[in-house]
Amino acid sequence: MEQRELLRAGQDVNPKILATALQARPPRIASIQQQSGLRGDHDLNPDLYCAGEGAREAAVLVPLVARPCGIQVLLTRRSQHLSSHPGQIAFPGGCREPGDQGPLATALRETEEEIGLSPRSIEPLGQLDLYVTGTGFAVTPIVGWVEEDFPLEALALDRREVEEAFEVPLPFFLDPLNRQRHRRRYRGQERHYYVYPYRDYYIWGATAGMLNNLAEVLAREC
């Protein structure tokens, strides 16, 4: 699949993407505006604000998959053997390497390494706000359209990093009633975070924050 150049900040967004998503029909032309804001744990915890200075650069892919039943968001469950965030729900992605020509290259490379999805199958639609994590990463979420029909079981998962790949209907994240706000005490402080409980999956933290950003962008542009 030929990949379009990522949109520059300020370019128009096609407002039909949300309508086509809800109607479960693949869009012929769909674009997500490149955002210019800053997201992170400080969204719900202002005292944690960090502009990202010194943070390690990373990128993830937010894959929107065209299925006969409607547009799906592809997610992964991290391996239980990982030293950081074991078993948590995440997008495919990781840290930028010296040879990567920007966040798009990082997201595509990491996606192929982690779940075996070829860059040729992914059409970049744009990027969401930079997301700064409390663990010291500045993550660029790249939204990608996957037209190719493939069974999830056919994905070549790197079992050292990914335990499972699964899909959630995009309209689930667009419904604000499915977004919850939870809290817990961490290092003596009460911390708040977004959660999208879906079946047996507990989608929270940075992944939930990026999904919330995606829902806001789609709702704002329609």
RADA-V662526 format. One record per backbone hydrogen bond with DSSP energy under -0.5 kcal/mol. CO is the residue of the C=O (numbers start at 1). NH is the residue of the N-H. E is the energy in kcal/mol with one decimal. If there is no record, write none. Layout:
# RADA-V662526
CO | NH | E
CO | NH | E
This chain:
# RADA-V662526
8 | 11 | -2.0
13 | 15 | -0.8
14 | 17 | -1.5
15 | 18 | -0.6
15 | 19 | -0.7
16 | 20 | -2.9
17 | 21 | -2.0
18 | 22 | -2.4
19 | 23 | -1.8
20 | 25 | -2.5
21 | 24 | -1.0
21 | 71 | -0.5
31 | 33 | -0.5
37 | 130 | -1.2
39 | 132 | -3.0
40 | 43 | -2.1
41 | 44 | -0.9
41 | 45 | -0.8
45 | 48 | -2.7
46 | 49 | -1.6
52 | 55 | -2.1
56 | 138 | -2.7
57 | 96 | -2.3
58 | 140 | -2.2
59 | 94 | -2.2
60 | 142 | -3.0
61 | 63 | -0.8
62 | 144 | -2.0
63 | 65 | -0.6
63 | 74 | -2.2
64 | 146 | -3.0
65 | 67 | -0.6
65 | 72 | -2.6
67 | 70 | -1.8
70 | 67 | -0.6
71 | 170 | -2.7
72 | 65 | -3.3
72 | 74 | -0.6
73 | 168 | -1.8
74 | 63 | -0.5
75 | 166 | -2.4
76 | 78 | -0.5
76 | 90 | -2.7
77 | 163 | -3.0
77 | 164 | -1.3
79 | 82 | -1.1
79 | 87 | -0.8
85 | 88 | -1.4
88 | 78 | -3.1
90 | 76 | -2.8
92 | 61 | -2.8
94 | 59 | -2.4
97 | 100 | -2.2
100 | 102 | -1.2
102 | 106 | -1.7
103 | 107 | -2.8
104 | 108 | -2.5
105 | 109 | -2.4
106 | 110 | -2.7
107 | 111 | -2.0
108 | 112 | -2.1
109 | 113 | -2.3
110 | 114 | -2.7
111 | 115 | -2.5
111 | 116 | -0.7
111 | 117 | -0.9
112 | 116 | -1.2
114 | 158 | -2.8
115 | 156 | -0.8
116 | 118 | -0.7
118 | 121 | -1.8
119 | 122 | -1.5
121 | 147 | -0.6
122 | 124 | -0.6
123 | 145 | -3.1
125 | 32 | -1.9
126 | 143 | -2.6
127 | 35 | -1.6
129 | 141 | -0.5
130 | 39 | -3.5
130 | 132 | -0.5
131 | 133 | -0.6
131 | 139 | -3.4
132 | 41 | -1.1
133 | 136 | -1.5
136 | 56 | -2.7
137 | 133 | -2.8
137 | 139 | -0.7
138 | 58 | -2.2
139 | 131 | -3.0
139 | 141 | -0.6
140 | 60 | -2.0
140 | 142 | -0.6
141 | 128 | -2.4
141 | 143 | -0.5
142 | 62 | -3.6
142 | 144 | -0.5
143 | 125 | -3.2
143 | 126 | -1.1
144 | 64 | -3.3
145 | 123 | -2.7
145 | 147 | -0.6
146 | 66 | -2.6
148 | 150 | -0.6
151 | 154 | -1.8
152 | 155 | -1.7
155 | 157 | -1.3
157 | 159 | -1.2
158 | 161 | -2.3
158 | 162 | -3.2
161 | 79 | -2.4
161 | 163 | -0.5
164 | 77 | -2.8
166 | 75 | -2.9
168 | 73 | -3.3
169 | 172 | -1.5
169 | 173 | -0.7
170 | 173 | -1.2
170 | 174 | -1.1
171 | 175 | -0.9
172 | 175 | -0.5
174 | 176 | -0.8
175 | 178 | -2.2
176 | 179 | -1.2
178 | 180 | -0.6
180 | 182 | -0.5
180 | 195 | -2.5
182 | 193 | -2.2
184 | 191 | -3.5
186 | 189 | -1.5
189 | 186 | -3.5
189 | 191 | -0.6
191 | 184 | -2.1
193 | 182 | -2.7
194 | 205 | -0.9
195 | 180 | -3.2
196 | 198 | -0.5
196 | 203 | -1.4
198 | 201 | -3.1
201 | 198 | -2.6
201 | 203 | -0.8
202 | 89 | -0.5
202 | 204 | -0.7
203 | 196 | -3.1
204 | 207 | -0.8
204 | 208 | -0.8
205 | 209 | -2.3
206 | 210 | -2.4
207 | 211 | -2.1
208 | 212 | -2.3
209 | 213 | -1.9
210 | 214 | -2.4
211 | 215 | -2.4
212 | 216 | -2.3
213 | 217 | -2.4
214 | 218 | -2.4
215 | 219 | -2.4
216 | 220 | -2.4
217 | 221 | -1.7
219 | 222 | -1.0
